[in-house]
């Protein structure tokens, strides 16, 4: 009998060890670690989650939520976390799954035990957002609905979440490659506003982090500063970028000594006001972003007291003057942006140590070898932007080898520098050999510069470049064939005028992923060498005056995802080889001179989600094969010369949200 009791005790001990050391489940692939639970989640909560799943469209999603299955433990489902003692669902994190729904299903609001809810980067916008039941989440501490396609006033029920520590309703810039604006462009963008900021924050006294970037607060007047100081005294992160704030930055914010991050950039309509000197006294400040906030007057000469300041951005406050800022601990600084200001320099003191500086942007007044050399060797510097504009014009005084030569030599000493931006510089007197100082660069952006042909040719020797951008530069003659030397290029952005044909050497850029050409003025045919760019993902060409047909070689770009061709002067029919672009997601062909019938192989583009062809001379029948494009959400064939009947196969396009066949000669329209 004693032996049986010993065996039983041993079994119970092993069972306890097994349960307590079971492997933690990571629900979202890396963000949420789930504590072990020894029982299934509550059936009513599993049912609510399954109803929520049913409300989602997965047409563009990165997941199918395949682990969300009836009869399984919802605490082990993707993006779900449970309290280990009660089994209640406390975490729902579906960030960046690209899910779509028409509003929020009411089932969501039955998960009243939630502490953390993250539905950011999903298109969940709908008419019911104002009546959503957020007030039921009485335990919620973290809510992230950024980039979720929300529209309207911030739901009043959110202001009742008294336990919130972090709230994010922002719209952040999404990296749509090449600025390709497809029908999905705004899907994730919130378009929110709040007319009474005071009412909105009155109950949020526990907030530590508030992110409302791009929420329209223009009707809140100047109360936003006083309201935050009165109701949210423990705030640590304040991000109100691009909110159309009015009034200067209120001195009431001086009471928020716990602030660590302040981002008010892009509020260029704010009333002009002085730099808020009290920010200099915040002891724990790490990030201060005040670009384009209409600051004026002189910057106080005393140093920032925080010894942990990493980011200071005062750029594009044109009337902000004085000397370059002082720091009590320059060694912590990683980003310093002073471009677009009216600062002048005093030589940094020998004790200044900018050892951590990674990003530096300077205005014309600060582009001096004396000033730059006083920094010493900036071993951590990765990005440098030099704005040579003087009173918004090219600086004709900074245009010779004697002026720019020493500066370029200083740049060449920084072997870790990978990104360089040159804005408004005049290269007319610059020996091309000076560009040899840029051999370590990976990224070069040249904007509004005067670029003689020898200098432009020398750019072709910077063979380490992965990104080259030339925006609105004055050029002379054709694009040099030396562009073909840049075989490591991944991204090429040309928004500058060139005469003559596109060089066939463009075909040497076989690693290119993104090609953006606008206003380049190329004449003659598009070279067949374009077909050599087999790694290309995005092709954007606008206002390039090619003549003749589009080459059949375009069909070799089989990795292409997005194609935008507008105002390009092509003639003749679209090449049938376009049907080989089977990975294409978005196709836009606008006012580009194509004629003849639409090629039937276009039905092979079964991954297309958007097709917009308008303003062309394409005629004949809409091909029956168009019904094979069953992923299409957006179909516009407007203002062409299509005739006959709409093909019956179009009923197969069950995902369509936009159909425009107007301004043709169709029988059924």
PLY file of the C-alpha trace (Angstrom):
ply
format ascii 1.0
element vertex 669
property float x
property float y
property float z
element edge 668
property int vertex1
property int vertex2
end_header
0.00 0.00 0.00
2.86 2.34 0.85
4.49 1.58 -2.53
1.27 2.51 -4.34
1.17 5.82 -2.45
4.82 6.48 -3.37
4.15 5.78 -7.04
1.11 8.08 -6.95
3.14 10.88 -5.39
5.87 10.41 -7.99
3.29 10.55 -10.80
1.76 13.75 -9.43
5.20 15.34 -9.12
6.05 14.48 -12.73
2.68 15.81 -13.89
3.30 19.09 -12.07
6.75 19.39 -13.67
5.34 18.67 -17.12
2.68 21.37 -16.77
5.01 23.99 -15.30
7.74 23.52 -17.90
5.60 23.19 -21.02
6.83 25.22 -23.93
5.45 28.77 -24.09
3.43 29.41 -27.19
4.32 32.50 -29.25
1.03 33.49 -30.71
2.05 36.08 -33.25
5.36 34.66 -34.35
7.46 36.75 -31.99
5.56 39.39 -30.03
3.41 37.61 -27.46
4.62 34.79 -25.21
1.79 32.70 -23.77
2.08 31.19 -20.34
1.20 27.49 -20.15
-2.38 26.59 -19.41
-3.67 23.15 -18.58
-7.25 23.63 -19.78
-9.18 24.78 -22.78
-10.26 28.39 -23.06
-13.80 29.34 -22.25
-16.17 28.09 -24.98
-18.04 31.38 -25.24
-14.79 33.23 -25.93
-13.72 30.68 -28.54
-17.14 31.12 -30.18
-16.69 34.90 -30.23
-13.26 34.59 -31.84
-14.59 32.22 -34.50
-17.37 34.71 -35.28
-14.74 37.44 -35.56
-12.75 35.26 -37.97
-15.89 34.75 -40.04
-16.20 38.53 -40.46
-12.75 38.86 -42.04
-11.88 38.73 -45.72
-8.55 37.03 -46.39
-8.12 38.07 -50.04
-4.94 40.06 -49.32
-4.04 38.74 -45.90
-0.73 37.30 -44.76
-2.53 34.63 -42.74
-5.60 32.43 -42.95
-5.84 32.12 -39.15
-5.76 28.37 -39.77
-5.15 27.63 -36.09
-8.53 29.17 -35.25
-10.55 25.96 -35.40
-13.58 24.80 -33.50
-12.79 22.23 -30.84
-9.24 23.44 -30.22
-7.81 25.53 -27.40
-8.22 29.16 -28.39
-5.42 30.06 -26.00
-3.08 28.45 -28.52
-4.48 30.24 -31.55
-2.45 32.70 -33.59
-2.47 36.15 -32.01
-4.41 35.07 -28.92
-3.15 35.11 -25.34
-4.89 33.93 -22.17
-4.56 34.49 -18.46
-2.89 31.33 -17.09
-5.07 31.15 -14.01
-8.52 31.96 -15.37
-8.21 30.96 -19.03
-9.82 34.20 -20.10
-8.62 35.76 -23.35
-6.52 38.78 -22.38
-4.55 39.48 -25.55
-5.65 39.74 -29.17
-2.81 40.84 -31.45
-3.53 40.66 -35.20
-1.10 43.40 -36.16
-0.19 43.64 -39.85
-2.19 40.62 -41.03
-3.77 42.64 -43.90
-7.23 41.42 -42.95
-10.32 43.20 -44.23
-13.81 43.61 -42.78
-16.76 45.95 -43.00
-16.42 47.36 -39.52
-15.85 45.54 -36.24
-17.99 42.50 -35.57
-19.96 42.85 -32.29
-18.48 39.51 -31.20
-15.21 41.30 -30.54
-16.76 43.31 -27.73
-17.82 40.20 -25.85
-14.13 39.56 -25.07
-14.44 41.78 -22.01
-11.36 40.33 -20.29
-8.98 41.83 -22.87
-5.97 43.74 -21.59
-4.29 44.28 -24.95
-5.93 44.73 -28.37
-3.90 45.35 -31.54
-5.69 45.41 -34.90
-3.27 47.79 -36.61
-2.43 47.45 -40.32
-5.73 45.80 -41.17
-8.63 47.32 -43.12
-11.40 47.23 -40.53
-13.12 50.49 -41.44
-16.90 50.55 -41.57
-20.03 52.47 -40.71
-20.37 50.95 -37.24
-17.16 52.33 -35.79
-18.95 55.17 -34.00
-21.27 52.78 -32.20
-18.54 50.28 -31.37
-18.59 49.03 -27.79
-15.05 49.80 -26.64
-16.39 50.84 -23.23
-16.93 47.14 -22.45
-13.16 46.62 -22.31
-12.87 47.79 -18.72
-9.53 46.01 -18.19
-7.91 47.24 -21.43
-4.48 48.81 -20.98
-3.17 48.82 -24.58
-5.19 49.68 -27.70
-3.60 49.96 -31.14
-5.85 50.74 -34.12
-3.25 52.57 -36.19
-3.52 52.28 -39.98
-6.80 50.40 -39.75
-8.94 52.24 -42.30
-11.03 54.00 -39.65
-13.14 56.99 -40.64
-14.97 59.66 -38.68
-14.76 61.10 -35.20
-12.78 59.09 -32.69
-15.35 56.69 -31.19
-16.52 58.30 -27.92
-16.41 54.91 -26.19
-12.61 54.93 -26.40
-12.51 57.94 -24.08
-14.14 55.77 -21.38
-11.21 53.32 -21.15
-9.93 54.59 -17.82
-7.23 51.92 -17.47
-5.53 52.63 -20.77
-1.76 52.97 -20.61
-1.13 53.14 -24.36
-3.40 54.38 -27.16
-2.45 54.47 -30.83
-4.92 55.75 -33.46
-2.26 57.09 -35.81
-1.73 56.88 -39.50
1.89 56.17 -40.28
3.44 56.44 -43.69
3.18 53.15 -45.53
6.01 52.30 -47.88
4.10 51.89 -51.14
7.01 51.23 -53.45
7.65 54.00 -55.94
4.64 55.96 -54.77
2.42 53.51 -56.65
-1.07 54.63 -55.76
-3.34 51.67 -56.36
-6.92 51.19 -55.22
-5.60 49.79 -51.94
-3.56 52.90 -51.19
-5.96 54.33 -48.63
-7.27 51.06 -47.28
-5.15 51.20 -44.16
-5.19 54.95 -43.67
-7.21 56.26 -40.77
-9.18 59.41 -41.46
-10.12 60.40 -37.93
-10.86 63.68 -36.24
-11.68 64.95 -32.78
-13.46 68.25 -32.20
-13.21 68.25 -28.39
-9.78 67.16 -27.28
-10.62 68.12 -23.69
-13.54 65.68 -23.54
-11.54 62.98 -25.27
-8.69 62.85 -22.72
-10.64 63.81 -19.57
-10.90 60.18 -18.33
-7.53 58.92 -19.60
-5.51 59.88 -16.54
-3.47 56.65 -16.58
-2.14 57.12 -20.10
1.61 56.79 -20.54
1.69 56.72 -24.36
-0.53 58.68 -26.77
-0.11 58.36 -30.53
-2.57 60.36 -32.65
-0.44 61.13 -35.71
-2.57 62.47 -38.60
-5.75 62.65 -36.52
-7.34 66.00 -37.40
-7.38 68.16 -34.25
-7.87 71.46 -36.06
-11.21 72.09 -34.33
-9.79 71.56 -30.87
-8.21 75.00 -30.80
-5.34 75.53 -28.39
-6.82 73.33 -25.67
-4.79 70.25 -26.53
-1.81 71.42 -24.48
-3.77 72.51 -21.42
-5.95 69.39 -21.55
-2.97 67.05 -21.57
-1.37 68.87 -18.68
-4.60 68.77 -16.66
-5.78 65.21 -17.30
-2.78 63.08 -18.33
-0.07 63.99 -15.81
1.99 60.80 -16.19
2.36 60.95 -19.97
5.72 59.71 -21.24
5.19 59.52 -25.02
3.32 62.25 -26.90
3.02 61.92 -30.67
0.73 64.39 -32.44
2.47 64.69 -35.80
0.50 66.11 -38.74
-2.58 66.86 -36.62
-3.30 70.39 -37.92
-2.77 71.76 -34.43
-3.48 75.44 -34.01
-1.89 77.86 -31.62
1.70 77.79 -30.39
2.97 75.05 -28.11
1.35 75.89 -24.77
3.49 76.48 -21.67
1.12 74.21 -19.70
3.04 71.29 -21.19
5.92 72.27 -18.91
4.11 70.33 -16.16
4.60 67.04 -18.01
8.09 66.37 -16.66
7.81 62.65 -17.35
7.83 63.11 -21.12
10.46 61.00 -22.84
9.30 61.27 -26.47
7.74 64.41 -28.03
6.74 64.33 -31.69
4.80 67.37 -32.92
6.28 67.55 -36.43
4.29 68.55 -39.48
1.93 70.97 -37.72
2.93 73.75 -40.06
-0.37 75.60 -39.67
0.25 76.23 -35.99
0.46 79.87 -34.99
4.02 81.14 -35.01
5.68 80.98 -31.64
9.05 80.70 -29.92
10.87 77.48 -29.21
9.36 76.05 -25.99
12.38 76.49 -23.73
10.90 74.31 -20.97
11.53 71.24 -23.16
15.21 71.80 -22.43
14.56 71.04 -18.74
12.86 67.66 -19.18
15.36 65.32 -17.50
14.47 62.11 -19.37
13.84 63.47 -22.85
15.17 61.14 -25.57
13.29 62.26 -28.71
12.24 65.81 -29.66
10.77 66.20 -33.15
9.52 69.71 -33.92
10.09 69.98 -37.67
7.60 72.17 -39.55
5.94 73.58 -36.45
6.31 77.27 -37.35
8.83 78.05 -34.63
10.42 81.49 -34.78
12.87 83.66 -32.90
16.18 82.62 -31.38
16.89 79.25 -29.88
18.01 79.65 -26.25
21.75 79.24 -25.96
21.67 77.07 -22.84
22.07 73.31 -23.23
19.43 70.60 -23.14
19.56 69.11 -19.64
18.69 65.56 -20.62
21.75 63.35 -20.80
19.86 60.80 -22.89
18.71 62.94 -25.83
19.00 60.79 -28.97
16.94 62.65 -31.58
16.63 66.41 -32.13
14.80 67.52 -35.28
14.15 71.25 -35.70
14.16 71.20 -39.50
12.03 73.42 -41.71
11.36 76.11 -39.17
12.58 78.82 -41.54
12.41 81.63 -38.98
14.17 79.80 -36.18
17.61 81.33 -35.67
20.47 81.47 -33.23
23.42 79.17 -32.74
23.48 75.43 -33.14
21.94 73.78 -30.05
24.06 72.89 -27.03
23.88 69.55 -25.25
24.81 68.50 -21.75
25.74 65.09 -23.16
26.35 65.16 -26.91
27.60 61.58 -26.87
24.03 60.23 -26.68
22.85 62.12 -29.77
22.07 59.92 -32.79
20.05 62.28 -35.03
20.49 66.03 -35.49
18.42 67.72 -38.21
18.83 71.48 -38.64
18.09 71.81 -42.37
15.60 74.46 -43.39
16.43 76.68 -40.43
18.37 79.90 -40.07
20.95 78.69 -37.58
24.54 79.85 -37.68
27.38 78.04 -36.05
29.71 78.50 -33.21
32.51 75.98 -33.31
31.60 73.03 -31.06
33.68 72.98 -27.89
36.54 70.47 -27.76
34.67 68.63 -24.99
31.72 67.91 -27.28
31.63 64.26 -28.17
29.28 63.26 -30.98
30.45 59.67 -31.03
26.93 58.25 -31.51
25.78 60.63 -34.24
24.29 58.60 -37.12
22.18 61.16 -39.00
23.10 64.80 -39.65
21.21 67.36 -41.79
22.50 70.92 -42.17
21.37 74.14 -43.82
23.52 76.37 -46.01
24.79 78.49 -43.11
26.32 75.41 -41.52
27.98 73.90 -44.61
31.53 74.78 -43.72
34.66 72.71 -43.41
35.52 74.59 -40.21
32.19 73.65 -38.67
32.18 70.07 -39.94
35.79 69.46 -38.90
35.06 70.66 -35.38
32.83 67.60 -34.94
35.92 65.46 -35.31
35.67 62.09 -37.00
32.06 60.98 -36.76
32.69 57.25 -36.84
29.01 56.36 -36.45
27.73 58.71 -39.18
25.56 56.84 -41.71
23.42 59.59 -43.26
24.31 63.17 -44.20
22.00 65.71 -45.88
23.40 69.04 -47.08
20.91 71.73 -48.09
22.77 74.26 -50.20
19.74 76.46 -50.86
20.19 80.13 -50.01
16.88 81.98 -49.71
15.19 79.13 -51.62
17.49 79.55 -54.62
20.53 77.64 -55.75
23.54 78.94 -53.89
25.69 80.37 -56.66
28.48 81.00 -54.16
28.87 77.32 -53.36
29.66 76.04 -56.82
33.34 75.46 -57.31
35.93 72.86 -56.55
37.52 75.20 -54.00
34.18 75.50 -52.18
32.86 71.96 -52.39
36.19 70.13 -52.70
37.14 70.30 -48.98
33.58 69.41 -47.98
33.58 66.39 -50.30
36.98 65.38 -48.89
35.55 65.56 -45.37
32.71 63.33 -46.52
35.23 60.87 -47.96
36.88 60.48 -44.55
33.71 58.92 -43.14
33.94 55.36 -44.33
30.73 54.32 -42.57
28.69 56.97 -44.38
26.24 55.09 -46.60
23.57 57.71 -47.43
24.15 61.21 -48.82
21.60 63.82 -49.82
22.65 66.93 -51.77
19.91 69.56 -52.16
20.16 72.75 -54.19
23.88 72.42 -54.93
25.45 73.86 -58.07
27.97 71.45 -59.59
28.82 73.67 -62.55
32.34 74.35 -61.31
33.02 71.02 -59.65
35.72 68.72 -61.10
34.18 65.27 -61.58
37.12 63.67 -59.78
35.73 65.05 -56.50
32.93 62.50 -56.65
35.49 59.80 -55.97
35.02 60.73 -52.30
31.63 59.02 -52.47
32.84 55.53 -53.33
31.53 54.01 -50.08
27.98 55.26 -50.60
25.03 52.92 -50.86
22.37 55.64 -51.28
22.68 58.96 -53.12
19.93 61.53 -53.50
20.49 64.64 -55.62
17.65 67.18 -55.60
17.31 70.51 -57.42
20.97 70.53 -58.37
22.74 71.75 -61.49
24.40 68.65 -62.98
26.77 69.13 -65.92
27.30 66.06 -68.08
30.83 65.25 -66.78
29.56 65.21 -63.19
26.62 63.04 -64.17
28.94 60.66 -65.98
31.11 60.43 -62.84
28.08 59.31 -60.83
28.25 56.15 -62.93
31.56 55.31 -61.23
29.93 54.98 -57.79
29.54 51.26 -58.27
28.56 50.54 -54.66
25.29 52.44 -55.02
22.10 50.55 -54.27
19.74 53.54 -54.51
20.10 56.55 -56.80
17.58 59.41 -56.81
17.72 62.51 -59.04
14.81 64.87 -58.48
14.18 68.05 -60.47
17.80 68.55 -61.43
19.02 70.62 -64.36
20.77 68.24 -66.75
22.40 68.72 -70.13
21.83 66.24 -72.94
21.10 62.55 -72.72
21.40 60.13 -69.84
25.00 58.85 -69.88
25.62 55.21 -70.68
27.78 55.04 -67.53
24.51 54.42 -65.69
25.04 50.81 -66.72
28.06 50.57 -64.40
25.79 50.71 -61.35
25.13 47.00 -61.34
24.38 46.92 -57.60
21.45 49.31 -57.93
18.20 48.14 -56.37
16.28 51.41 -56.71
16.49 54.04 -59.45
14.33 57.19 -59.24
14.68 59.66 -62.13
12.54 62.82 -61.98
14.78 65.00 -64.12
14.71 65.89 -67.82
16.95 64.10 -70.28
16.85 64.48 -74.02
17.47 61.66 -76.45
16.75 57.96 -76.02
16.87 55.86 -72.90
20.33 54.24 -73.02
20.40 50.52 -73.73
22.91 50.31 -70.86
19.88 50.41 -68.54
19.67 46.68 -69.20
22.89 46.16 -67.23
21.06 46.98 -63.98
19.97 43.39 -63.47
19.63 43.74 -59.69
17.11 46.55 -60.01
13.92 46.10 -57.98
12.27 49.50 -58.42
12.43 51.75 -61.48
10.66 55.12 -61.27
10.94 57.54 -64.20
8.86 60.71 -64.35
9.26 63.69 -66.63
12.46 62.33 -68.14
11.49 63.30 -71.69
13.08 60.25 -73.33
12.47 60.10 -77.06
12.65 57.22 -79.50
11.65 53.64 -78.70
11.94 52.01 -75.33
15.04 49.79 -75.64
14.60 46.02 -75.78
17.22 45.92 -73.01
14.41 46.73 -70.58
13.68 43.00 -70.68
16.99 42.28 -68.94
15.66 43.73 -65.68
14.27 40.38 -64.62
14.39 41.16 -60.90
12.21 44.24 -61.27
9.25 44.39 -58.90
7.86 47.86 -59.59
7.89 49.83 -62.84
6.58 53.42 -62.90
7.03 55.52 -66.06
5.19 58.80 -66.58
5.77 61.62 -69.07
8.52 59.85 -70.96
7.85 60.46 -74.63
8.72 57.08 -76.08
7.64 56.44 -79.64
6.72 53.23 -81.38
5.38 50.07 -79.78
6.12 48.83 -76.31
8.81 46.17 -76.80
7.77 42.54 -76.46
10.75 42.20 -74.10
8.52 43.72 -71.40
7.15 40.21 -71.01
10.49 39.07 -69.57
9.84 41.06 -66.37
8.19 38.04 -64.79
8.80 39.20 -61.21
6.95 42.46 -61.76
4.29 43.22 -59.14
3.20 46.76 -60.06
3.23 48.52 -63.44
2.21 52.14 -64.02
2.57 53.56 -67.53
1.12 57.05 -68.13
1.55 59.71 -70.83
4.32 57.82 -72.54
3.51 58.15 -76.25
3.56 54.48 -77.19
1.72 53.48 -80.35
0.38 50.25 -81.71
-1.17 47.41 -79.77
-0.24 46.26 -76.30
2.24 43.39 -76.76
0.74 39.92 -76.21
3.87 39.16 -74.18
2.32 41.21 -71.39
0.43 38.03 -70.55
3.68 36.55 -69.22
3.65 38.95 -66.25
1.84 36.42 -64.10
3.03 37.91 -60.79
1.53 41.30 -61.57
-0.79 42.68 -58.86
-1.57 46.17 -60.17
-1.61 47.41 -63.78
-2.23 51.06 -64.69
-2.00 52.22 -68.30
-3.17 55.81 -68.75
-3.19 58.08 -71.82
-0.38 56.16 -73.44
-1.44 55.86 -77.09
-2.00 52.12 -77.33
-4.39 51.08 -80.09
-5.76 47.87 -81.54
-7.40 45.14 -79.51
-6.59 44.08 -75.99
-4.43 40.93 -76.18
-6.20 37.75 -75.05
-3.17 36.56 -73.01
-4.08 39.27 -70.52
-6.28 36.57 -69.04
-3.13 34.88 -67.77
-2.60 37.64 -65.19
-4.53 35.74 -62.55
-2.84 37.51 -59.63
-4.08 40.94 -60.73
-5.98 42.83 -58.06
-6.28 46.11 -59.98
-6.47 46.86 -63.70
-6.96 50.47 -64.76
-6.67 51.22 -68.48
-8.14 54.51 -69.57
-7.57 57.26 -72.09
-6.12 54.85 -74.66
-7.33 53.94 -78.17
-7.78 50.23 -77.48
-10.71 48.99 -79.51
-12.71 45.88 -80.25
-14.22 43.49 -77.73
-13.31 43.26 -74.09
-11.69 39.79 -74.12
-13.69 36.97 -72.60
-10.49 35.89 -70.82
-10.84 38.85 -68.48
-13.20 36.68 -66.45
-10.21 34.56 -65.43
-8.85 37.42 -63.29
-10.79 36.28 -60.25
-8.67 38.28 -57.77
-9.60 41.61 -59.35
-10.99 44.12 -56.90
-10.67 47.13 -59.20
-11.45 47.10 -62.92
-11.47 50.35 -64.89
-11.59 50.29 -68.70
-12.80 53.85 -69.17
-12.51 56.19 -72.12
-11.21 53.67 -74.62
-12.88 52.43 -77.82
-14.23 49.09 -76.64
-17.33 47.94 -78.49
-19.74 45.03 -78.52
-21.17 43.37 -75.43
-19.69 43.10 -71.98
-18.36 39.53 -71.76
-20.53 37.24 -69.65
-17.40 35.98 -67.91
-17.26 39.23 -65.95
-19.68 37.66 -63.44
-16.74 35.52 -62.29
-15.07 38.60 -60.83
-16.70 38.20 -57.44
-14.11 40.29 -55.57
-14.83 43.50 -57.50
-15.42 46.65 -55.48
-14.94 49.01 -58.45
-16.14 48.53 -62.04
-16.00 51.40 -64.54
-16.59 50.71 -68.24
-17.87 54.18 -69.08
-17.08 56.27 -72.17
-16.77 53.32 -74.53
-19.09 52.09 -77.30
-20.39 49.07 -75.42
-23.89 47.78 -76.11
-24.77 47.22 -72.46
-23.63 50.50 -70.95
0 1
1 2
2 3
3 4
4 5
5 6
6 7
7 8
8 9
9 10
10 11
11 12
12 13
13 14
14 15
15 16
16 17
17 18
18 19
19 20
20 21
21 22
22 23
23 24
24 25
25 26
26 27
27 28
28 29
29 30
30 31
31 32
32 33
33 34
34 35
35 36
36 37
37 38
38 39
39 40
40 41
41 42
42 43
43 44
44 45
45 46
46 47
47 48
48 49
49 50
50 51
51 52
52 53
53 54
54 55
55 56
56 57
57 58
58 59
59 60
60 61
61 62
62 63
63 64
64 65
65 66
66 67
67 68
68 69
69 70
70 71
71 72
72 73
73 74
74 75
75 76
76 77
77 78
78 79
79 80
80 81
81 82
82 83
83 84
84 85
85 86
86 87
87 88
88 89
89 90
90 91
91 92
92 93
93 94
94 95
95 96
96 97
97 98
98 99
99 100
100 101
101 102
102 103
103 104
104 105
105 106
106 107
107 108
108 109
109 110
110 111
111 112
112 113
113 114
114 115
115 116
116 117
117 118
118 119
119 120
120 121
121 122
122 123
123 124
124 125
125 126
126 127
127 128
128 129
129 130
130 131
131 132
132 133
133 134
134 135
135 136
136 137
137 138
138 139
139 140
140 141
141 142
142 143
143 144
144 145
145 146
146 147
147 148
148 149
149 150
150 151
151 152
152 153
153 154
154 155
155 156
156 157
157 158
158 159
159 160
160 161
161 162
162 163
163 164
164 165
165 166
166 167
167 168
168 169
169 170
170 171
171 172
172 173
173 174
174 175
175 176
176 177
177 178
178 179
179 180
180 181
181 182
182 183
183 184
184 185
185 186
186 187
187 188
188 189
189 190
190 191
191 192
192 193
193 194
194 195
195 196
196 197
197 198
198 199
199 200
200 201
201 202
202 203
203 204
204 205
205 206
206 207
207 208
208 209
209 210
210 211
211 212
212 213
213 214
214 215
215 216
216 217
217 218
218 219
219 220
220 221
221 222
222 223
223 224
224 225
225 226
226 227
227 228
228 229
229 230
230 231
231 232
232 233
233 234
234 235
235 236
236 237
237 238
238 239
239 240
240 241
241 242
242 243
243 244
244 245
245 246
246 247
247 248
248 249
249 250
250 251
251 252
252 253
253 254
254 255
255 256
256 257
257 258
258 259
259 260
260 261
261 262
262 263
263 264
264 265
265 266
266 267
267 268
268 269
269 270
270 271
271 272
272 273
273 274
274 275
275 276
276 277
277 278
278 279
279 280
280 281
281 282
282 283
283 284
284 285
285 286
286 287
287 288
288 289
289 290
290 291
291 292
292 293
293 294
294 295
295 296
296 297
297 298
298 299
299 300
300 301
301 302
302 303
303 304
304 305
305 306
306 307
307 308
308 309
309 310
310 311
311 312
312 313
313 314
314 315
315 316
316 317
317 318
318 319
319 320
320 321
321 322
322 323
323 324
324 325
325 326
326 327
327 328
328 329
329 330
330 331
331 332
332 333
333 334
334 335
335 336
336 337
337 338
338 339
339 340
340 341
341 342
342 343
343 344
344 345
345 346
346 347
347 348
348 349
349 350
350 351
351 352
352 353
353 354
354 355
355 356
356 357
357 358
358 359
359 360
360 361
361 362
362 363
363 364
364 365
365 366
366 367
367 368
368 369
369 370
370 371
371 372
372 373
373 374
374 375
375 376
376 377
377 378
378 379
379 380
380 381
381 382
382 383
383 384
384 385
385 386
386 387
387 388
388 389
389 390
390 391
391 392
392 393
393 394
394 395
395 396
396 397
397 398
398 399
399 400
400 401
401 402
402 403
403 404
404 405
405 406
406 407
407 408
408 409
409 410
410 411
411 412
412 413
413 414
414 415
415 416
416 417
417 418
418 419
419 420
420 421
421 422
422 423
423 424
424 425
425 426
426 427
427 428
428 429
429 430
430 431
431 432
432 433
433 434
434 435
435 436
436 437
437 438
438 439
439 440
440 441
441 442
442 443
443 444
444 445
445 446
446 447
447 448
448 449
449 450
450 451
451 452
452 453
453 454
454 455
455 456
456 457
457 458
458 459
459 460
460 461
461 462
462 463
463 464
464 465
465 466
466 467
467 468
468 469
469 470
470 471
471 472
472 473
473 474
474 475
475 476
476 477
477 478
478 479
479 480
480 481
481 482
482 483
483 484
484 485
485 486
486 487
487 488
488 489
489 490
490 491
491 492
492 493
493 494
494 495
495 496
496 497
497 498
498 499
499 500
500 501
501 502
502 503
503 504
504 505
505 506
506 507
507 508
508 509
509 510
510 511
511 512
512 513
513 514
514 515
515 516
516 517
517 518
518 519
519 520
520 521
521 522
522 523
523 524
524 525
525 526
526 527
527 528
528 529
529 530
530 531
531 532
532 533
533 534
534 535
535 536
536 537
537 538
538 539
539 540
540 541
541 542
542 543
543 544
544 545
545 546
546 547
547 548
548 549
549 550
550 551
551 552
552 553
553 554
554 555
555 556
556 557
557 558
558 559
559 560
560 561
561 562
562 563
563 564
564 565
565 566
566 567
567 568
568 569
569 570
570 571
571 572
572 573
573 574
574 575
575 576
576 577
577 578
578 579
579 580
580 581
581 582
582 583
583 584
584 585
585 586
586 587
587 588
588 589
589 590
590 591
591 592
592 593
593 594
594 595
595 596
596 597
597 598
598 599
599 600
600 601
601 602
602 603
603 604
604 605
605 606
606 607
607 608
608 609
609 610
610 611
611 612
612 613
613 614
614 615
615 616
616 617
617 618
618 619
619 620
620 621
621 622
622 623
623 624
624 625
625 626
626 627
627 628
628 629
629 630
630 631
631 632
632 633
633 634
634 635
635 636
636 637
637 638
638 639
639 640
640 641
641 642
642 643
643 644
644 645
645 646
646 647
647 648
648 649
649 650
650 651
651 652
652 653
653 654
654 655
655 656
656 657
657 658
658 659
659 660
660 661
661 662
662 663
663 664
664 665
665 666
666 667
667 668
